[in-house]
């Protein structure tokens, strides 16, 4: 079980993510903008931040930088719809397709088993 922060703009997708991850036994918090991300990180501790595919690339980068600053040891999972991910420094990436919603749960499980890279290693 992990405490997960899901960040996104699309309410229906956020609800679907919540259901998938809660069924897998995780505790989910949600944020839709940078202000809510900061407030969540200041009030709770998260193991994983999930960046929704509907977020613009620049917003994903700002949120990644913010969660790495505010949430010690957090891992970032980027969901994307394009060929390539937007956040190269994320710990994991999932190309989202409607036919494979279980990929989210699988990616979270894999991240929980994976050791976190140091920021120095990630910046290289």
N, C-alpha and C positions, 0 to 999 in steps of 0.2 A: 504494500500500500504506500502511496506517495501523496504528498500535498502538491497539487498542480495548479498553476495559474494559466488560464486560457485567455488569450487576448485576441479580439476580433471585432469586426463591425457588423457582421451578418447575424441577426438574432436566431434565425432558424438553424444555421450552421453551428452556432455556439451551443444551442440546446441539444443538438445531435451529439456534439462532442461531449457535453456533460453527461448525457445518458450512457454513451459508450464507455467513458472512463469511470463513471460511478458504478456501472455494472461490473467492472473489473476490480472494484474495491478501492478506488482512489477517492480522495477528497478534492473537490474542485472549487476554485474561486474564479471569478470572471472579471475582466476589465475590458473597456471598449476604447480607452484612450490613454495617453501617457500619464495624465494626472491620476487616473484610477490605478494605473500600474504602480506608480510611486506610493500611493496610499496603501495599496495591498502589500507591497514589499516592506513598508515601514511597520505594518501591523501584524505580519505573519511571516513564516519561513516556508519557502517552497523548494522542492527538489527539481522541478521541471517547469519551464515556461513554454507553452505551446503558442506559436505565432500563426494566426489564421491566414488562410490563403487569400482572403479578401482585403488584407491590409496592403497599402502601397509599399513598394520596396523601401523608400526613404523612411517610412514609419516603422517598418520592421527593423531597420538599422538603428533608429533612435531607441526603440523599445529594447532591443538586444543590449545596447550600451547601458541603458538604465538598469535593467535587471541584473546585469553583471556587476554594476556598481552597488546596488542596494541589497541584493540577495546573495550572500556568500555561498559559494559552492553550487549554485543553480546550473542546470543544464538547459540548453535552448534547443527546442524542436521546431523547425520551420516547416510549415505546410505550404506548398506552392502548386500552381497549375501550369506553369511554363515548363519548357524543356529543362532549363537550368534553374537552380535555386537563386534567391535574391540575397541571402545572407551566408556568405561563404564561411564565416566564423561560427555558424551554428554547430552544435554537437551532432545533430542529425537532421535529415531532410526527408520529407515524404511528399512525393508527387501525388496529389489528391485526384482520385477518380471516383465517380459515383458508384461504380461497381465493386469497389474494394474498401468499404468503410472500416473493416477490421485492421487495416494497415496502421491506423492511429494507435490502437491498443498494442499492436505488435511493436511499434516503434517506441512507445513509452516503456514497455517491458524491457526492450533491449537497452534503452538509455539507463534504466535503473541498475542494470547489471554492469554497465560500462563505467570505468574509472573516468573521472573528470580531468581533462587536460588543464594545465595551468594557463593563466592568461598569457604568459610569455610565449608558450608553445603555440597558442591559438593565434597570436599576433604575427608570428613568423610566416 
